[in-house]
Amino acid sequence: MLEINIKDLIRLVFSKWWVFVSCILISGSAAYIWTNYFTIPVYSSSTTLYVGKNIESEGIQTSDLSLGSILINDYRELAKSKLVAREVIEEMGLRNVSPASLAGKIVVSQKNESRVIQISVNDTNPQMAMELTNKVAEVLQKKIIEIMQIENVQIIDRAELQPYPVSPNHRLNYMIGIILGLIVGMGIILLIIYFDNTVKTPEDVKKHLDLPVIGTIPTFKAEKNGV
């Protein structure tokens, strides 16, 4: 059975520092190349809508706030429905885009348990992401009025062009590459320890062969003049 103490492990880790450096360089370079040359940047734009009570309704009750939190699920399903996606595709004249694929790009969330909902659309083109987001908000506004009979639906903030991608996360990918390099480096060192059955110190003789050490032969450095 392999036995090794922390002291031996630390000593071996420091003596094999080049293993860590090599693994980090290889893994980090792979993460950099993959992130910058093989992944497609994804951009996101967001807009917010307020869905309130009808104008003729009186006041705001506590039950109305609870109902608003429940209705957010209805708005989310409606926004991500093929009905909305199909109308967005028709109004924008998009080609080679299916309602299902467009619906998969739409993200709907509630803002701080209020009646304000946020709609975000992801796309590889920042301009298209902005236009899709605004169009989805407009179509959703109409569908809420038509289907849910709620007329008080207002667009608060329209989507704007976002020049920076939300994916990939360069810093996160680089950190993952470095961590993987460290893990692989430690794995290689543990394998070296496991398969190394050579005797290097007097302690190794006693540990592996269970024999006493009666003497050691010191090493001498040769003089430059050969004496």
MARTOR-870900 format. One record per residue: residue number from 1; residue in one letter; chain; x, y, z of N, C-alpha, C, O in turn. Coordinates in nm, 2 decimals. Atoms other than C-alpha are relative to their C-alpha. Layout:
BEGIN
NUM,A,A,X,Y,Z,X,Y,Z,X,Y,Z,X,Y,Z $
...
This chain:
BEGIN
1,M,A,0.08,-0.12,0.00,0.00,0.00,0.00,0.09,0.13,0.00,0.19,0.13,0.07 $
2,L,A,-0.07,-0.12,0.02,0.13,0.34,-0.10,-0.02,0.09,0.13,-0.13,0.12,0.17 $
3,E,A,0.00,-0.09,-0.12,0.22,0.56,0.21,0.09,0.12,-0.03,0.20,0.11,-0.08 $
4,I,A,-0.08,-0.12,0.02,0.33,0.92,0.18,-0.05,0.11,0.10,-0.17,0.12,0.11 $
5,N,A,0.05,-0.10,-0.09,0.32,1.20,0.43,0.00,0.14,-0.07,0.04,0.15,-0.18 $
6,I,A,0.02,-0.13,0.06,0.24,1.56,0.37,0.14,0.07,-0.03,0.15,0.14,-0.13 $
7,K,A,-0.13,-0.06,0.02,0.61,1.66,0.40,0.06,-0.04,-0.13,0.11,0.03,-0.21 $
8,D,A,-0.05,0.05,0.12,0.71,1.43,0.12,-0.07,0.05,-0.12,-0.02,0.08,-0.23 $
9,L,A,0.08,-0.05,0.12,0.42,1.54,-0.10,0.04,0.15,-0.03,0.06,0.18,-0.15 $
10,I,A,-0.04,-0.14,0.02,0.51,1.91,-0.05,0.14,0.01,-0.07,0.16,0.09,-0.16 $
11,R,A,-0.13,0.00,0.06,0.87,1.84,-0.13,0.00,-0.04,-0.14,0.07,0.02,-0.23 $
12,L,A,0.00,0.05,0.14,0.79,1.65,-0.44,-0.07,0.10,-0.09,-0.04,0.12,-0.21 $
13,V,A,0.07,-0.10,0.07,0.54,1.92,-0.55,0.10,0.11,-0.04,0.10,0.16,-0.16 $
14,F,A,-0.09,-0.11,0.03,0.81,2.19,-0.53,0.11,-0.05,-0.09,0.16,0.03,-0.17 $
15,S,A,-0.11,0.05,0.09,1.07,1.97,-0.70,-0.06,-0.02,-0.14,0.02,-0.02,-0.24 $
16,K,A,0.06,0.02,0.13,0.82,1.91,-0.99,-0.08,0.12,-0.04,-0.18,0.11,-0.10 $
17,W,A,0.08,-0.12,0.03,0.71,2.27,-1.03,-0.02,0.02,-0.15,-0.12,0.08,-0.19 $
18,W,A,0.01,-0.02,0.14,0.77,2.25,-1.40,-0.12,-0.08,-0.05,-0.18,-0.04,-0.16 $
19,V,A,0.12,0.07,0.04,0.48,2.00,-1.42,-0.12,0.09,0.01,-0.20,0.09,-0.08 $
20,F,A,0.11,-0.09,-0.01,0.24,2.26,-1.29,0.01,0.11,-0.10,-0.10,0.14,-0.17 $
21,V,A,-0.01,-0.11,0.09,0.38,2.53,-1.51,-0.04,-0.05,-0.14,-0.11,0.02,-0.22 $
22,S,A,0.03,0.05,0.13,0.35,2.31,-1.82,-0.15,-0.02,-0.02,-0.21,0.01,-0.12 $
23,C,A,0.14,0.03,0.01,0.00,2.20,-1.74,-0.09,0.13,-0.01,-0.18,0.13,-0.08 $
24,I,A,0.08,-0.12,0.00,-0.12,2.55,-1.67,0.02,0.07,-0.14,-0.08,0.13,-0.19 $
25,L,A,-0.02,-0.06,0.13,0.04,2.68,-1.99,-0.09,-0.07,-0.11,-0.15,0.00,-0.19 $
26,I,A,0.07,0.08,0.10,-0.12,2.40,-2.20,-0.15,0.03,0.02,-0.22,0.06,-0.08 $
27,S,A,0.14,-0.01,-0.03,-0.46,2.42,-2.03,-0.05,0.15,-0.02,-0.16,0.17,-0.08 $
28,G,A,0.04,-0.14,0.01,-0.47,2.81,-2.02,0.00,0.04,-0.15,-0.08,0.11,-0.19 $
29,S,A,0.00,-0.03,0.14,-0.37,2.83,-2.39,-0.11,-0.06,-0.07,-0.17,0.00,-0.16 $
30,A,A,0.12,0.06,0.06,-0.64,2.58,-2.48,-0.13,0.08,0.03,-0.21,0.10,-0.06 $
31,A,A,0.12,-0.08,-0.04,-0.90,2.79,-2.29,0.00,0.13,-0.08,-0.11,0.17,-0.13 $
32,Y,A,0.00,-0.13,0.07,-0.78,3.11,-2.46,-0.03,-0.02,-0.15,-0.11,0.05,-0.20 $
33,I,A,0.02,0.02,0.14,-0.78,2.96,-2.81,-0.15,-0.04,-0.02,-0.21,0.01,-0.12 $
34,W,A,0.14,0.04,0.02,-1.13,2.80,-2.76,-0.09,0.12,0.02,-0.18,0.13,-0.05 $
35,T,A,0.09,-0.12,-0.03,-1.28,3.12,-2.61,0.01,0.10,-0.11,-0.10,0.16,-0.15 $
36,N,A,-0.02,-0.10,0.09,-1.14,3.35,-2.87,-0.02,-0.04,-0.15,-0.04,0.05,-0.24 $
37,Y,A,0.01,0.05,0.14,-1.15,3.14,-3.19,-0.10,-0.10,-0.03,-0.13,-0.12,-0.15 $
38,F,A,0.10,0.10,0.03,-1.41,2.87,-3.15,-0.13,0.02,0.06,-0.23,-0.05,0.03 $
39,T,A,0.13,-0.03,-0.05,-1.69,3.02,-2.96,-0.06,0.13,-0.07,0.01,0.22,-0.10 $
40,I,A,0.07,-0.11,0.07,-1.95,3.26,-3.11,-0.05,0.10,0.11,-0.13,0.05,0.20 $
41,P,A,0.05,-0.10,-0.10,-2.02,3.58,-2.90,-0.15,0.01,-0.01,-0.21,0.01,-0.12 $
42,V,A,0.15,-0.02,-0.01,-2.38,3.62,-2.79,-0.03,0.13,0.07,0.03,0.16,0.18 $
43,Y,A,0.04,-0.13,-0.06,-2.53,3.96,-2.72,-0.14,-0.01,0.05,-0.22,-0.09,0.01 $
44,S,A,0.14,0.00,-0.07,-2.84,4.04,-2.51,-0.04,0.14,0.01,0.03,0.23,0.05 $
45,S,A,0.06,-0.13,-0.03,-3.07,4.34,-2.50,-0.13,-0.03,0.08,-0.19,-0.13,0.08 $
46,S,A,0.12,0.01,-0.09,-3.35,4.40,-2.25,-0.09,0.12,-0.01,-0.05,0.23,-0.04 $
47,T,A,0.10,-0.11,-0.01,-3.67,4.60,-2.22,-0.09,-0.04,0.11,-0.10,-0.15,0.15 $
48,T,A,0.09,0.02,-0.11,-3.92,4.64,-1.94,-0.14,0.05,-0.03,-0.16,0.15,-0.11 $
49,L,A,0.14,-0.03,0.02,-4.30,4.65,-1.94,-0.07,0.01,0.13,-0.03,-0.07,0.22 $
50,Y,A,0.09,-0.01,-0.12,-4.55,4.75,-1.68,-0.14,-0.05,-0.04,-0.20,0.00,-0.13 $
51,V,A,0.13,0.06,0.03,-4.86,4.54,-1.67,-0.09,0.03,0.13,-0.07,-0.04,0.23 $
52,G,A,0.08,-0.04,-0.12,-5.11,4.70,-1.43,-0.15,-0.03,-0.02,-0.19,-0.10,-0.11 $
53,K,A,0.14,0.02,0.01,-5.48,4.70,-1.36,-0.06,0.09,-0.11,0.00,0.18,-0.15 $
54,N,A,0.07,-0.08,0.10,-5.73,4.84,-1.61,-0.02,0.14,0.06,-0.04,0.15,0.18 $
55,I,A,0.01,-0.14,-0.05,-5.76,5.22,-1.58,-0.13,0.02,0.08,-0.13,0.10,0.17 $
56,E,A,0.12,-0.03,-0.07,-6.12,5.20,-1.47,-0.01,-0.07,0.14,-0.10,-0.04,0.22 $
57,S,A,0.00,0.07,-0.13,-6.03,4.97,-1.17,0.04,0.10,0.11,0.12,0.19,0.08 $
58,E,A,-0.03,-0.10,-0.11,-6.02,5.15,-0.83,0.10,-0.06,0.09,0.09,-0.17,0.14 $
59,G,A,-0.10,0.03,-0.10,-5.71,5.15,-0.62,0.08,-0.13,-0.02,0.06,-0.20,-0.12 $
60,I,A,-0.08,0.12,0.01,-5.46,4.87,-0.56,-0.01,-0.07,0.14,0.02,-0.01,0.24 $
61,Q,A,0.02,0.08,-0.12,-5.54,4.60,-0.31,0.13,-0.09,0.02,0.20,-0.11,-0.07 $
62,T,A,-0.11,0.09,-0.03,-5.29,4.37,-0.14,-0.02,-0.13,-0.08,0.08,-0.19,-0.13 $
63,S,A,0.02,0.12,0.08,-5.45,4.08,-0.33,0.04,0.03,-0.14,0.08,-0.07,-0.21 $
64,D,A,-0.04,-0.03,0.13,-5.37,4.26,-0.65,0.15,-0.02,-0.02,0.20,-0.06,-0.12 $
65,L,A,-0.14,0.03,0.01,-5.00,4.25,-0.57,0.04,-0.14,-0.01,0.13,-0.19,-0.08 $
66,S,A,-0.02,0.15,0.00,-5.02,3.88,-0.50,-0.03,-0.06,-0.13,0.03,-0.14,-0.19 $
67,L,A,0.04,0.04,0.13,-5.21,3.83,-0.82,0.10,0.03,-0.11,0.13,-0.04,-0.20 $
68,G,A,-0.11,-0.04,0.10,-4.94,4.02,-1.01,0.11,-0.09,0.00,0.17,-0.12,-0.11 $
69,S,A,-0.11,0.10,-0.01,-4.68,3.78,-0.88,-0.03,-0.13,-0.07,0.05,-0.19,-0.13 $
70,I,A,0.04,0.12,0.06,-4.88,3.49,-1.00,-0.01,0.02,-0.15,0.03,-0.08,-0.23 $
71,L,A,0.02,-0.02,0.14,-4.96,3.64,-1.34,0.13,0.01,-0.08,0.13,-0.01,-0.20 $
72,I,A,-0.13,-0.01,0.07,-4.59,3.68,-1.42,0.03,-0.13,-0.07,0.09,-0.13,-0.18 $
73,N,A,-0.02,0.13,0.07,-4.59,3.31,-1.51,-0.08,0.00,-0.12,-0.04,-0.06,-0.22 $
74,D,A,0.08,0.00,0.12,-4.87,3.37,-1.75,0.06,0.09,-0.11,0.07,0.06,-0.23 $
75,Y,A,-0.07,-0.08,0.09,-4.68,3.66,-1.91,0.12,-0.07,-0.06,0.15,-0.06,-0.18 $
76,R,A,-0.12,0.07,0.05,-4.37,3.45,-1.93,-0.03,-0.10,-0.11,0.03,-0.11,-0.21 $
77,E,A,0.04,0.10,0.10,-4.55,3.17,-2.11,-0.05,0.06,-0.13,-0.03,0.01,-0.24 $
78,L,A,0.05,-0.07,0.12,-4.72,3.41,-2.34,0.11,0.06,-0.08,0.11,0.05,-0.21 $
79,A,A,-0.11,-0.06,0.07,-4.40,3.59,-2.43,0.09,-0.11,-0.07,0.14,-0.08,-0.18 $
80,K,A,-0.08,0.10,0.07,-4.22,3.26,-2.51,-0.09,-0.10,-0.08,-0.04,-0.20,-0.12 $
81,S,A,0.09,0.08,0.08,-4.52,3.12,-2.70,0.03,0.01,-0.15,0.09,0.11,-0.19 $
82,K,A,-0.02,0.00,0.15,-4.51,3.03,-3.07,-0.09,0.11,-0.06,-0.06,0.16,-0.17 $
83,L,A,0.09,-0.10,0.05,-4.80,3.27,-3.11,0.07,0.14,-0.01,0.07,0.20,-0.12 $
84,V,A,-0.08,-0.13,0.00,-4.58,3.57,-3.02,0.11,-0.01,-0.09,0.14,0.08,-0.17 $
85,A,A,-0.11,0.02,0.08,-4.28,3.43,-3.19,-0.03,0.01,-0.15,0.04,0.07,-0.23 $
86,R,A,0.05,0.00,0.14,-4.47,3.37,-3.51,-0.03,0.14,-0.05,0.00,0.17,-0.17 $
87,E,A,0.03,-0.13,0.04,-4.60,3.72,-3.52,0.12,0.09,-0.01,0.13,0.18,-0.10 $
88,V,A,-0.12,-0.08,0.01,-4.26,3.87,-3.45,0.08,-0.03,-0.13,0.13,0.06,-0.20 $
89,I,A,-0.07,0.04,0.12,-4.11,3.67,-3.74,-0.07,0.06,-0.12,0.00,0.11,-0.21 $
90,E,A,0.08,-0.06,0.12,-4.39,3.79,-3.98,0.02,0.15,-0.01,0.05,0.20,-0.12 $
91,E,A,-0.02,-0.15,0.00,-4.36,4.16,-3.88,0.14,0.04,-0.04,0.16,0.15,-0.10 $
92,M,A,-0.14,-0.04,0.03,-3.98,4.16,-3.91,0.04,-0.06,-0.13,0.16,-0.03,-0.18 $
93,G,A,-0.04,0.06,0.13,-3.98,3.95,-4.23,0.12,-0.09,0.01,0.21,-0.09,-0.08 $
94,L,A,-0.12,0.09,-0.02,-3.73,3.70,-4.09,-0.01,-0.12,-0.08,-0.12,-0.18,-0.09 $
95,R,A,0.00,0.12,0.08,-3.63,3.41,-4.30,0.09,-0.11,0.07,0.18,-0.07,0.15 $
96,N,A,-0.07,0.11,-0.06,-3.50,3.07,-4.19,0.01,0.01,0.15,0.11,-0.04,0.22 $
97,V,A,0.01,-0.01,-0.15,-3.61,3.14,-3.83,-0.13,-0.07,0.04,-0.24,-0.02,-0.01 $
98,S,A,0.12,0.07,-0.04,-3.86,2.90,-3.67,-0.05,0.06,0.13,0.03,0.12,0.21 $
99,P,A,0.05,-0.05,-0.13,-4.09,3.01,-3.39,0.06,-0.06,0.12,0.08,0.00,0.22 $
100,A,A,-0.06,0.07,-0.12,-3.94,2.75,-3.16,0.14,0.05,0.03,0.17,0.07,0.15 $
101,S,A,-0.13,-0.05,-0.02,-3.59,2.87,-3.21,0.00,0.15,0.05,0.08,0.18,0.14 $
102,L,A,0.01,-0.14,-0.05,-3.69,3.24,-3.16,-0.05,0.00,0.15,0.00,0.07,0.23 $
103,A,A,0.05,0.00,-0.14,-3.89,3.15,-2.84,0.11,-0.05,0.09,0.11,-0.01,0.21 $
104,G,A,-0.11,0.04,-0.08,-3.58,2.98,-2.71,0.10,0.11,0.04,0.18,0.09,0.13 $
105,K,A,-0.09,-0.11,-0.03,-3.39,3.31,-2.72,-0.06,0.10,0.10,0.01,0.19,0.14 $
106,I,A,0.07,-0.09,-0.08,-3.65,3.49,-2.51,0.01,-0.03,0.14,-0.02,-0.15,0.18 $
107,V,A,-0.01,0.02,-0.14,-3.60,3.53,-2.14,-0.09,0.11,0.07,-0.08,0.23,0.04 $
108,V,A,0.09,-0.09,-0.07,-3.87,3.68,-1.92,0.01,-0.01,0.15,0.01,-0.12,0.20 $
109,S,A,-0.01,0.00,-0.15,-3.83,3.78,-1.55,-0.08,0.11,0.06,-0.11,0.21,-0.01 $
110,Q,A,0.07,-0.10,-0.07,-4.00,3.98,-1.29,0.09,0.08,0.08,0.19,0.04,0.13 $
111,K,A,-0.08,-0.10,-0.07,-3.85,4.29,-1.14,-0.04,0.02,0.14,-0.14,0.09,0.17 $
112,N,A,0.02,-0.03,-0.14,-3.84,4.28,-0.76,-0.14,-0.02,0.05,-0.20,0.06,0.12 $
113,E,A,0.13,0.04,-0.05,-4.18,4.11,-0.71,-0.10,0.12,-0.03,-0.20,0.14,0.04 $
114,S,A,0.09,-0.11,0.04,-4.35,4.41,-0.89,-0.08,-0.04,-0.12,-0.07,-0.16,-0.16 $
115,R,A,0.08,0.02,0.12,-4.58,4.44,-1.19,0.09,0.02,-0.12,0.04,0.02,-0.24 $
116,V,A,-0.10,-0.03,0.11,-4.27,4.52,-1.40,0.06,-0.13,-0.05,0.12,-0.20,0.04 $
117,I,A,-0.06,0.12,0.05,-4.15,4.24,-1.62,0.11,0.05,-0.10,0.10,0.14,-0.17 $
118,Q,A,-0.11,-0.03,0.09,-3.82,4.24,-1.81,0.01,-0.11,-0.11,0.00,-0.23,-0.08 $
119,I,A,-0.01,0.09,0.11,-3.78,4.08,-2.15,0.14,0.02,-0.06,0.18,0.13,-0.09 $
120,S,A,-0.13,0.00,0.06,-3.44,3.99,-2.29,0.00,-0.10,-0.11,-0.06,-0.21,-0.10 $
121,V,A,-0.01,0.09,0.11,-3.35,3.83,-2.62,0.15,-0.01,-0.03,0.22,0.10,-0.04 $
122,N,A,-0.14,0.02,0.03,-3.01,3.68,-2.70,0.02,-0.03,-0.15,-0.06,-0.10,-0.21 $
123,D,A,-0.03,0.03,0.14,-2.86,3.67,-3.05,0.15,0.03,-0.02,0.22,0.10,0.05 $
124,T,A,-0.14,-0.01,0.03,-2.52,3.65,-3.21,0.03,0.14,-0.07,0.15,0.18,-0.08 $
125,N,A,-0.02,-0.14,0.06,-2.58,4.00,-3.37,-0.06,0.10,0.10,-0.18,0.09,0.13 $
126,P,A,0.06,-0.10,-0.10,-2.62,4.29,-3.12,-0.11,0.08,-0.06,-0.21,0.11,0.02 $
127,Q,A,0.11,-0.08,0.06,-2.84,4.49,-3.36,-0.13,-0.08,-0.01,-0.23,-0.03,0.02 $
128,M,A,0.12,0.09,0.01,-3.07,4.19,-3.42,-0.06,-0.03,0.14,-0.18,-0.03,0.16 $
129,A,A,0.05,0.02,-0.14,-3.09,4.13,-3.04,-0.08,0.11,0.04,-0.18,0.09,0.11 $
130,M,A,0.07,-0.11,-0.03,-3.20,4.48,-2.99,-0.14,0.01,-0.07,-0.24,0.03,-0.01 $
131,E,A,0.12,-0.01,0.08,-3.46,4.48,-3.27,-0.10,-0.11,0.04,-0.22,-0.09,0.05 $
132,L,A,0.09,0.11,-0.04,-3.60,4.14,-3.16,-0.06,0.03,0.13,-0.18,0.01,0.15 $
133,T,A,0.05,-0.03,-0.13,-3.63,4.25,-2.80,-0.11,0.11,-0.01,-0.22,0.09,0.06 $
134,N,A,0.10,-0.10,0.01,-3.83,4.56,-2.89,-0.12,-0.05,-0.07,-0.24,-0.01,-0.03 $
135,K,A,0.11,0.06,0.07,-4.05,4.37,-3.13,-0.08,-0.09,0.08,-0.20,-0.10,0.08 $
136,V,A,0.06,0.09,-0.09,-4.12,4.10,-2.88,-0.08,0.08,0.10,-0.20,0.04,0.13 $
137,A,A,0.07,-0.09,-0.10,-4.22,4.37,-2.63,-0.13,0.05,-0.06,-0.24,0.06,0.00 $
138,E,A,0.12,-0.06,0.07,-4.46,4.53,-2.88,-0.11,-0.11,-0.02,-0.22,-0.08,0.00 $
139,V,A,0.10,0.11,0.03,-4.62,4.20,-2.98,-0.06,-0.05,0.13,-0.18,-0.07,0.14 $
140,L,A,0.05,0.05,-0.12,-4.65,4.09,-2.62,-0.10,0.10,0.06,-0.20,0.06,0.12 $
141,Q,A,0.09,-0.10,-0.04,-4.81,4.42,-2.53,-0.14,-0.02,-0.06,-0.24,-0.01,0.01 $
142,K,A,0.13,0.02,0.07,-5.08,4.36,-2.79,-0.07,-0.13,0.04,-0.19,-0.13,0.06 $
143,K,A,0.06,0.13,-0.03,-5.14,3.99,-2.70,-0.05,0.00,0.15,-0.15,-0.06,0.17 $
144,I,A,0.05,-0.01,-0.13,-5.18,4.08,-2.33,-0.14,0.07,0.00,-0.23,0.03,0.07 $
145,I,A,0.13,-0.08,0.01,-5.45,4.33,-2.42,-0.11,-0.09,-0.07,-0.22,-0.09,-0.02 $
146,E,A,0.10,0.08,0.08,-5.62,4.08,-2.67,-0.04,-0.12,0.08,-0.16,-0.15,0.09 $
147,I,A,0.03,0.13,-0.06,-5.60,3.76,-2.47,-0.04,0.02,0.15,-0.14,-0.05,0.19 $
148,M,A,0.03,-0.01,-0.14,-5.60,3.87,-2.10,-0.09,0.12,0.03,-0.13,0.13,0.15 $
149,Q,A,0.10,-0.12,-0.02,-5.82,4.18,-2.15,0.06,0.10,0.10,-0.02,0.16,0.18 $
150,I,A,-0.06,-0.10,-0.09,-5.57,4.40,-1.96,0.05,0.11,-0.09,0.15,0.09,-0.17 $
151,E,A,-0.03,-0.11,0.09,-5.54,4.73,-2.13,0.12,0.09,0.05,0.18,0.16,-0.03 $
152,N,A,-0.11,-0.09,-0.05,-5.29,4.90,-1.90,0.13,-0.07,-0.01,0.19,-0.12,0.09 $
153,V,A,-0.13,0.06,0.02,-4.97,4.76,-2.05,0.08,0.11,-0.07,0.06,0.15,-0.18 $
154,Q,A,-0.09,-0.11,0.05,-4.69,5.01,-2.10,0.14,-0.05,-0.01,0.19,-0.12,0.08 $
155,I,A,-0.14,0.03,0.01,-4.34,4.97,-2.23,0.08,0.12,0.07,0.06,0.23,0.04 $
156,I,A,-0.07,-0.10,-0.08,-4.11,5.15,-1.98,0.13,0.04,-0.07,0.15,0.16,-0.11 $
157,D,A,-0.13,-0.03,0.06,-3.76,5.12,-2.13,0.01,-0.09,-0.12,0.01,-0.21,-0.11 $
158,R,A,-0.02,0.07,0.12,-3.70,5.02,-2.48,0.15,-0.06,-0.01,0.24,0.00,0.06 $
159,A,A,-0.13,0.06,0.00,-3.40,4.79,-2.56,0.09,0.09,-0.08,0.06,0.16,-0.18 $
160,E,A,-0.10,-0.07,0.06,-3.08,4.96,-2.66,0.11,-0.09,-0.05,0.13,-0.20,0.00 $
161,L,A,-0.11,0.08,0.06,-2.78,4.84,-2.86,0.11,-0.03,0.11,0.16,0.07,0.17 $
162,Q,A,-0.10,0.04,-0.10,-2.54,4.65,-2.63,0.13,-0.05,-0.08,0.12,-0.16,-0.14 $
163,P,A,-0.11,0.03,0.08,-2.19,4.64,-2.79,0.09,-0.12,0.06,0.17,-0.17,-0.01 $
164,Y,A,-0.08,0.10,-0.06,-2.04,4.39,-2.54,-0.08,-0.13,0.02,-0.19,-0.13,0.06 $
165,P,A,0.07,0.13,-0.01,-2.13,4.02,-2.55,-0.02,-0.05,0.14,0.07,-0.01,0.23 $
166,V,A,0.02,0.06,-0.13,-2.27,3.84,-2.25,0.06,-0.14,0.01,0.08,-0.20,0.12 $
167,S,A,-0.06,0.13,0.01,-2.11,3.51,-2.36,0.09,0.00,-0.12,0.05,0.05,-0.23 $
168,P,A,-0.05,0.07,-0.11,-1.85,3.37,-2.36,0.06,0.10,0.10,0.09,0.21,0.07 $
169,N,A,-0.06,-0.07,-0.11,-1.72,3.49,-2.02,0.15,-0.03,-0.01,0.20,-0.13,0.04 $
170,H,A,-0.14,0.03,0.02,-1.35,3.53,-2.11,0.07,-0.02,0.13,0.15,-0.12,0.15 $
171,R,A,-0.07,0.02,-0.13,-1.23,3.57,-1.75,-0.03,-0.13,0.07,0.06,-0.20,0.12 $
172,L,A,0.03,0.12,-0.06,-1.42,3.28,-1.62,0.06,-0.12,-0.08,0.11,-0.21,-0.01 $
173,N,A,-0.06,0.11,0.07,-1.30,3.05,-1.90,0.15,-0.01,0.02,0.20,-0.12,0.03 $
174,Y,A,-0.14,0.01,-0.03,-0.94,3.15,-1.84,0.03,-0.06,0.14,0.12,-0.13,0.16 $
175,M,A,-0.02,0.05,-0.13,-0.98,3.08,-1.47,-0.02,-0.15,0.00,0.05,-0.23,0.07 $
176,I,A,0.03,0.14,0.01,-1.13,2.74,-1.55,0.12,-0.07,-0.06,0.15,-0.18,-0.01 $
177,G,A,-0.11,0.06,0.07,-0.84,2.67,-1.78,0.12,-0.02,0.10,0.19,-0.12,0.10 $
178,I,A,-0.11,0.01,-0.10,-0.59,2.75,-1.50,-0.02,-0.10,0.11,0.07,-0.18,0.14 $
179,I,A,0.03,0.09,-0.10,-0.77,2.55,-1.24,0.01,-0.15,-0.05,0.06,-0.23,0.02 $
180,L,A,-0.01,0.13,0.06,-0.79,2.25,-1.47,0.15,-0.04,-0.02,0.18,-0.15,0.00 $
181,G,A,-0.14,0.03,0.01,-0.42,2.28,-1.54,0.06,-0.04,0.14,0.15,-0.13,0.14 $
182,L,A,-0.05,0.04,-0.13,-0.35,2.27,-1.16,-0.04,-0.14,0.04,0.03,-0.21,0.09 $
183,I,A,0.05,0.13,-0.03,-0.57,1.97,-1.12,0.07,-0.11,-0.07,0.11,-0.21,-0.02 $
184,V,A,-0.07,0.10,0.08,-0.41,1.78,-1.41,0.15,-0.01,0.05,0.20,-0.12,0.06 $
185,G,A,-0.14,0.00,-0.05,-0.06,1.88,-1.27,0.01,-0.08,0.12,0.10,-0.16,0.14 $
186,M,A,0.00,0.08,-0.12,-0.14,1.74,-0.93,-0.03,-0.15,-0.03,0.03,-0.23,0.04 $
187,G,A,0.03,0.14,0.04,-0.28,1.42,-1.09,0.13,-0.06,-0.05,0.16,-0.18,-0.02 $
188,I,A,-0.13,0.05,0.05,0.05,1.38,-1.28,0.10,-0.03,0.11,0.17,-0.13,0.11 $
189,I,A,-0.09,0.01,-0.11,0.25,1.43,-0.97,-0.03,-0.12,0.09,0.05,-0.20,0.13 $
190,L,A,0.05,0.12,-0.08,0.04,1.17,-0.78,0.03,-0.13,-0.07,0.07,-0.23,-0.01 $
191,L,A,-0.04,0.12,0.08,0.10,0.92,-1.06,0.15,-0.02,0.00,0.19,-0.14,0.01 $
192,I,A,-0.14,0.01,-0.02,0.47,0.99,-1.04,0.04,-0.06,0.13,0.12,-0.15,0.14 $
193,I,A,-0.02,0.06,-0.14,0.46,0.91,-0.67,-0.04,-0.14,0.00,0.03,-0.23,0.06 $
194,Y,A,0.06,0.14,-0.01,0.25,0.60,-0.72,0.10,-0.10,-0.08,0.12,-0.21,-0.03 $
195,F,A,-0.08,0.09,0.08,0.48,0.45,-0.99,0.15,0.01,0.03,0.23,-0.07,-0.02 $
196,D,A,-0.14,-0.01,-0.03,0.81,0.56,-0.84,0.04,-0.09,0.11,0.00,-0.07,0.23 $
197,N,A,-0.04,0.10,-0.11,0.97,0.27,-0.65,0.15,0.00,0.02,0.21,-0.09,0.07 $
198,T,A,-0.15,-0.02,-0.02,1.33,0.40,-0.65,0.03,0.04,0.14,-0.05,0.10,0.21 $
199,V,A,-0.05,-0.04,-0.14,1.53,0.45,-0.33,0.09,0.12,-0.02,0.19,0.11,-0.09 $
200,K,A,-0.07,-0.13,0.01,1.66,0.80,-0.29,0.07,0.04,0.13,0.17,0.10,0.13 $
201,T,A,-0.05,-0.05,-0.13,1.72,0.85,0.08,0.01,-0.13,0.10,-0.05,-0.23,0.07 $
202,P,A,0.00,0.11,-0.10,1.81,0.63,0.39,-0.14,-0.04,0.05,-0.17,-0.15,0.08 $
203,E,A,0.14,0.02,-0.05,1.45,0.67,0.50,-0.07,-0.10,-0.10,-0.16,-0.18,-0.05 $
204,D,A,0.07,0.09,0.10,1.33,0.50,0.17,0.05,-0.14,0.02,-0.03,-0.23,0.00 $
205,V,A,-0.05,0.13,-0.02,1.55,0.20,0.25,-0.08,-0.07,0.11,-0.12,-0.18,0.10 $
206,K,A,0.07,0.06,-0.11,1.39,0.14,0.58,-0.15,-0.01,-0.03,-0.21,-0.11,0.02 $
207,K,A,0.14,0.00,0.03,1.04,0.22,0.45,-0.04,-0.10,-0.10,-0.14,-0.17,-0.08 $
208,H,A,0.04,0.09,0.11,1.04,0.01,0.14,0.06,-0.14,0.02,0.00,-0.24,-0.02 $
209,L,A,-0.06,0.13,-0.01,1.29,-0.27,0.22,0.01,-0.05,0.14,0.04,-0.17,0.16 $
210,D,A,-0.01,0.04,-0.14,1.27,-0.28,0.60,0.13,-0.05,0.04,0.14,-0.15,0.11 $
211,L,A,-0.14,0.04,-0.04,1.65,-0.30,0.63,0.07,0.12,0.06,0.04,0.23,0.03 $
212,P,A,-0.07,-0.11,-0.06,1.88,-0.10,0.85,0.10,0.06,-0.09,0.16,-0.01,-0.17 $
213,V,A,-0.11,-0.07,0.08,2.12,0.15,0.70,0.12,0.01,0.09,0.12,0.07,0.19 $
214,I,A,-0.13,0.00,-0.08,2.48,0.10,0.82,0.09,0.10,-0.04,0.19,0.13,0.02 $
215,G,A,-0.08,-0.10,0.04,2.63,0.37,0.62,-0.04,0.06,-0.13,-0.12,0.00,-0.20 $
216,T,A,0.03,-0.07,0.12,2.61,0.62,0.34,0.12,0.04,-0.07,0.22,0.07,0.00 $
217,I,A,-0.12,-0.05,0.08,2.85,0.72,0.06,-0.03,0.14,-0.04,-0.12,0.17,-0.12 $
218,P,A,0.03,-0.14,0.04,2.87,1.10,0.03,0.05,0.02,-0.14,0.13,-0.05,-0.20 $
219,T,A,-0.04,-0.04,0.14,2.90,1.26,-0.31,0.09,0.12,0.01,0.07,0.21,0.09 $
220,F,A,-0.09,-0.11,0.01,3.18,1.49,-0.40,-0.01,0.07,-0.14,-0.02,0.00,-0.24 $
221,K,A,-0.01,-0.07,0.13,3.20,1.76,-0.67,0.14,0.00,-0.05,0.23,0.03,0.03 $
222,A,A,-0.13,0.00,0.06,3.49,1.73,-0.90,0.06,0.14,-0.01,-0.02,0.23,-0.05 $
223,E,A,-0.07,-0.13,0.01,3.74,2.01,-0.90,0.01,0.04,-0.15,0.02,-0.05,-0.23 $
224,K,A,-0.01,-0.04,0.14,3.77,2.22,-1.22,0.13,-0.05,-0.06,0.14,-0.07,-0.18 $
225,N,A,-0.13,0.04,0.06,4.14,2.13,-1.26,0.02,-0.15,0.00,0.13,-0.20,-0.04 $
226,G,A,0.00,0.14,0.01,4.06,1.76,-1.23,0.06,-0.07,0.12,0.08,-0.19,0.12 $
227,V,A,-0.07,0.06,-0.12,4.23,1.71,-0.88,-0.11,-0.05,0.09,-0.08,-0.10,0.20 $
